[in-house]
Amino acid sequence: MQIGTVIGNVWASRKNDALAGCKLMIVEPYHYPNHAKPSPIVAADPLGAGVGEVVLVVSGSTARVSVGIGEQPIDHVIVGIVDKVDLNEAAMGHDWTRMSHEELGRDG
């Protein structure tokens, strides 16, 4: 499972029939200190997350199972919209405990 911010939408007028009706979003995973910066990913969005929201994303077979479609060609699925993140500042090297709702992509 990853945490990241929705940074955009993907519009595809032609796609695999199994993806019909599937909303696709671009998610930028968080960059944790002392780790390589991850690339943005495309995730199916059954929850209706919006651009700027912080989300939880699962990948692989877990992603397909999470939306009940084991045969669809999906690698990532948004499974949660995050309200708050609490981490140990000393352990992570960044104070996430003081992040505002705006920084988390939520209004409150």
MODATA-V532915 format. One record per residue. N is the residue number from 1. PHI is phi in radians with two decimals (none if undefined). PSI is psi in degrees with one decimal (999 if undefined). OMEGA is omega in whole degrees, -180 to 180 (NA if undefined). Layout:
n:phi:psi:omega
N:PHI:PSI:OMEGA
N:PHI:PSI:OMEGA
This chain:
n:phi:psi:omega
1:none:140.2:179
2:-2.17:158.6:172
3:-2.02:140.2:-179
4:-2.88:179.4:-179
5:-1.98:134.6:176
6:-1.24:122.5:-177
7:-2.00:-3.0:179
8:3.12:175.5:178
9:-1.94:155.8:172
10:-2.04:124.7:177
11:-1.95:120.7:-180
12:-2.25:110.4:-180
13:-1.29:-24.5:175
14:-2.20:126.4:178
15:-2.73:170.1:178
16:-0.89:136.7:-178
17:-0.97:-31.4:-180
18:-1.16:-16.4:-180
19:-1.69:5.5:180
20:-1.00:130.0:180
21:1.38:3.8:-178
22:-1.61:118.5:177
23:-1.35:131.5:-179
24:-2.02:132.0:-179
25:-2.18:151.5:174
26:-1.67:125.6:-178
27:-2.09:130.8:175
28:-1.74:108.2:179
29:-1.08:149.0:178
30:-1.13:144.7:177
31:-1.72:109.0:179
32:-1.48:143.1:179
33:-0.95:144.8:178
34:1.13:21.1:176
35:-2.23:153.8:177
36:-1.11:144.1:180
37:-1.29:122.7:-179
38:-1.36:154.1:177
39:-1.46:152.6:175
40:-1.04:152.4:-180
41:-2.19:159.0:173
42:-1.77:128.5:-177
43:-2.26:138.9:171
44:-1.18:143.7:-175
45:-2.24:90.7:178
46:-1.41:-6.8:-175
47:-1.67:-17.7:-178
48:1.46:34.9:177
49:-1.14:150.0:179
50:-1.91:164.8:177
51:-1.04:133.2:-180
52:1.68:-13.0:180
53:-1.42:148.6:176
54:-1.59:132.2:-173
55:-2.32:161.5:170
56:-1.77:134.6:-178
57:-2.22:134.2:172
58:-1.92:159.3:-176
59:-2.36:168.0:177
60:1.23:-148.7:-177
61:-1.10:-29.7:177
62:-1.05:-36.5:179
63:-1.11:-47.3:-179
64:-1.15:-40.2:179
65:-1.16:-35.5:-176
66:-1.10:-25.5:178
67:-1.89:8.5:175
68:1.23:29.9:-177
69:-2.38:77.3:-176
70:-1.08:-16.5:-176
71:-1.79:-7.2:-179
72:-1.30:146.4:-180
73:-1.40:70.9:-178
74:-2.10:130.1:178
75:-1.74:-29.2:-176
76:-2.39:140.7:178
77:-2.38:136.1:174
78:-1.34:121.5:-177
79:-2.03:-1.5:179
80:-2.85:150.3:173
81:-1.95:122.2:-170
82:-1.46:133.8:175
83:-1.69:-34.4:-174
84:-2.75:148.0:175
85:-2.20:128.4:175
86:-2.12:118.1:177
87:-2.30:158.2:177
88:-1.34:115.3:-176
89:-1.02:-44.2:-178
90:-1.12:-38.0:-178
91:-1.26:-33.4:-175
92:-1.72:-19.8:-179
93:1.38:11.9:179
94:-2.63:137.2:-178
95:-1.55:86.3:178
96:-1.34:-18.4:-176
97:-1.20:-18.4:-179
98:-1.80:10.5:179
99:-1.16:134.4:178
100:-1.38:167.2:177
101:-1.07:-34.5:179
102:-1.11:-41.9:178
103:-1.16:-29.4:177
104:-1.51:-2.9:179
105:1.42:19.2:-180
106:-2.14:152.4:180
107:-1.48:-18.7:180
108:2.49:999:NA
